[in-house]
Amino acid sequence: MIKKCLFPAAGYGTRFLPATKAMPKEMLPIVNKPLIQYGVEEALEAGLSQISIVTGRGKRAIEDHFDISYELETQIKGTEKEKYLVGIRKLIDQCTFSYTRQVQMKGLGHAILSGRPLIGDEAFAVVLADDMCVNLDGDGVLQQMVKLYNQFRCSIVAIQEVDPQETHKYGVIAGDMIREDIFRVTSMVEKPKPEDAPSNLAIIGRYILTPDIFDLIEQTEPGKSGEIQITDALMKQAQNGCVLAYKFKGERFDCGGAEGYIDATNFCFENFYKTGKAFI
């Protein structure tokens, strides 16, 4: 059983400057909850209660959020405002949180490798908090992927179809179809030009990784901009065994940019906040 979920949260959030100059992008609020809280809720729904977070300089707000604030809670105790803390209290009670720092920003692969001491020798999930995923009609995206892992026991990446002109923003896969929503990865390219992309199936910020990925990352040379790309390590894994790509059910919002952030806010306001579900 997978129990651990890793959140790489050390990046600068440059696409959302100047808001992220002093505030972690993971703490940007979608209505009344920060992005990373939605991600932790998704992990807990999937049975992943051991939360590991890779942070960096200026990210202390994340640690403070997943902790008790005695002064605040004393101030609002016994008032109707206590309902606003029901959701975060549930996470604090049911999850354990551990932290480490990525001292240098060397790409997603390096960030995941930085989390190795927190994960150990077991399979784990990875969530990029600025990719917000919601499924109103059933299991959350991580829960879907955990069920898939229990069947196939290999690394899995979440994918969705994107406009072919947008492939330069993503890792892109090609593969052999196992069923309509599952592919066995045969090719994986990081941010290819549209004319070089093997398909329009883009990797989004949900992964399940087997522990051998750490050794493969260590063997991976830096790629574009001197960064160690997780796609390069996953491609080695695919060549040595099996990596699956899964077209998930649900909505995905790229909250690292203003347009996706606004879309996510409007979606959550209509579907959660108005119904009171934003509190739990």
N, C-alpha and C positions, 0 to 999 in steps of 0.2 A: 504493500500500500504506500502511495505517495503521501507524505506528511508535510513536506517543506515547500515553501514558495519564496523565491528570491525576487526582490525588487531592486533593480539597478536605478539608483536615484541620485547619482553624483553629477549629472550633466548640468550645464550652465543655462539651458532653456533659452538659447539665443533667438529662436524664432518668436519669442514672446517678450522681448525687451521693449520698453524699459521695466515692465512689471516684474520681471524675474531678476532684476539687478540685485534686489535685496530679499526677495521672497522665492523660496524653492518652487519650481514650476509644479511639482507634485502637490503643493499646498494651495494651488489656485482653486477657488471654490466653484463648483457646479451647483448653482442655487445656494444651498446652505451647508454643503459638505465638500471637503477638499478631494481632489482627484484621487489621491492615494487611498483614501478611505473607501471609495467605491471599489478599488482594486482589491483591498484586503477583504472586503465583504464578499467579493466574487470568489476569492481563495477559500474563505471559510465555508461558503456554500458548497464548495467542491471537496470539503473535508480536510483542507490544508490549514492546519492551525498553528504550525511553526513558521513564523514570518521572519525572514532574514532580509535586511535592508542594507544595501551598499550606498553610503552617503559620501559627502565631501564637505569642503569648507562652506560655511554659511547655510548648512542644512539642519541645524539644531531644532528648528521648528517641527520637523517630522518626528523626532524623538519626543518632544514635549507634547505633541498631539496625542500620541499613543501612550499617555501616562495620566495619572490622576492629577487634577489641579485642585488642591485642597481649598485654597482661598475662594476660587470661583464656585466650587460645589457647596461650600458652606454658605456663601452669599445667596445662592438661589434655592437652597434646600427648603422644601415645603411649599414652593411656589409652582405655578403652572409652567414656568420656564424649565423645570427639570426634565420635561418631556424631550427637550432638544438634545439631551445627553444620553438618551436611552440607547441609541445606535452605537455610539463610541464606547459606552460602558460595556456593552455586550462584547465588542471586540477585545477590549482590555481584559475582560474576565475569561474569555474563551480562547484567546490566542496568547502565544508567547512571542516576544519581539527581541531580536538580537541584531546588532549593528556592527559594521566595520566600515573603514574608509577606503575609497579609491584615491590615492594620493595624487596621481596624475591622470588626466583624462586621455585615455588611449583607445577609446572605442568600446563598443558594447561587448565584444569578446573579452577584452581586458577587464571590464566591469564584472562580468560573470565570473571570470577567473578569480577576481578579488574576493568573491563570496565563497570560495572553496572551503576556508576554515569553518564557515558557518554551516555548510551543507554536508561535508563529509563524503562518504562513499555510498551514496544512495541516489536514486532518481529523484528529480525535483522539477517544480514548475518555475517558469520565469514570467513575470508580468511587467510590462512597460506601462507605468501608470498614466502616461499622457495618451495612450491608446485606450479610450474608454469603450467597453463592450457591454451591451445590454441585450438580453433576450426576453421579451415580454411573454413569449408563448411556451416557455419550458425551461430546461436547464440552462444555466449560464455557460459561457464559452469554456471556462476552465473545467467545469463539471463534465461537459461534453467530451473534452480532451482526456480527462482522467479515465472515463469509461472506455475510451478508445485505447489508452495505454494499457489498461487491465486486460484488453484483448490481444494487443500486438506486442507489448513489451519492448518498445523501441522509442527513439526520439521522435517527437511530433512537432511540427510547426503549423500555426494557424495561417490560413491564406484567404484572400478574397480577390475577385476580379477587379481590376482597375482600368481606367482609360489607358490605352497603349501609350499615349503621350506622357503619362505620369510615371512610367516605369523607373525613371532616373531618381525617384524619391525612395525606392524600396529595394529590398532584396527580392529577386524574382526567381521562381522555380519552373522547371519542366519535369514531367514524370510520366510514368505508366499508370493509367487509371486502374484502380482496384475495384472501386465502385464509383458512383456518380460524384460523391463528395470526398473521396480519398485517393491520393496519388502516391505512388512510390517514387521518391525523388531521384532523378537521374542527372539533373543539372541545377545549379544554383549560382546566381550571379548577383553581386552587390551593386545596386544603383546603375544598371546598364542604360545606355542610350536607347531610345525606342527602336532604332534599327538593329541593335545588338541583343535585345531582350529575347530570351528563349520562349516567352509566353507573356500573357498579361496577368498571371497568377502571382500576386504580391504577398510577401510575408508581413503579417502585422504583429503587434506586440504581445503575443501569447505563445509560449513554448513549453514543452515537456522534454527534459533532457536526461539521458542516462549519464552516470558519473564518469564514464570514459571520456566525455566531452572535455573535461579539464585537461587531461594529458594532450588531447588534440589541439586545444587552444594554445598550450605552451609550445607546441611544435609549429604553430602558425606564424608566418612572417607578417609584419605590418603591411597593410595594403594602402588604399587611398588615404591621403592626408596623414600617413604614418600611423593609422589606427589598425588595431587588430579586430578583424571582422568575424563575428560569430558565423556568418554564412560560409566563410572559408573553412572553418573547423567542421561545420555540419556537412559540407561537401566531402571532406575526408571521411567522415563517419558514414555517409551514404555510399561511398565507394567501398568501404570495408564491410558494410553490413546493410542496414536498412534505416532510412529516415522517411517518415510519412509526412505528407502535407494534407491538411484537413480544411475543407471549405465549411466553416462553422455556420451555425444558424444564429441569427441575431443581427443587431445593428452595431457598427463600429464608428466611433468619432475620433478624428485626429485632433486632440485637444492641445497639441503643441503649437498650433497656429490659430489665429483669431477666428477664421471662418468655422473650423470644426468645433472650436470651443463654444462659439455662439450657438451652433446647431445643437450641441450636447446640452447646453443650458436650457434652450427652448424645449427640447425633448423631455428632459427631466422635470421641468416645471409643469408641463402638461400631464405627464404620466405618473409622477411620483409626488411632487410637492403639493399639488392641488388635492390629492387623495390622502395626504398625511403620511405616505409611505417614506418620505424623506427623513422621518424621525427615527426609523427603526431599521 
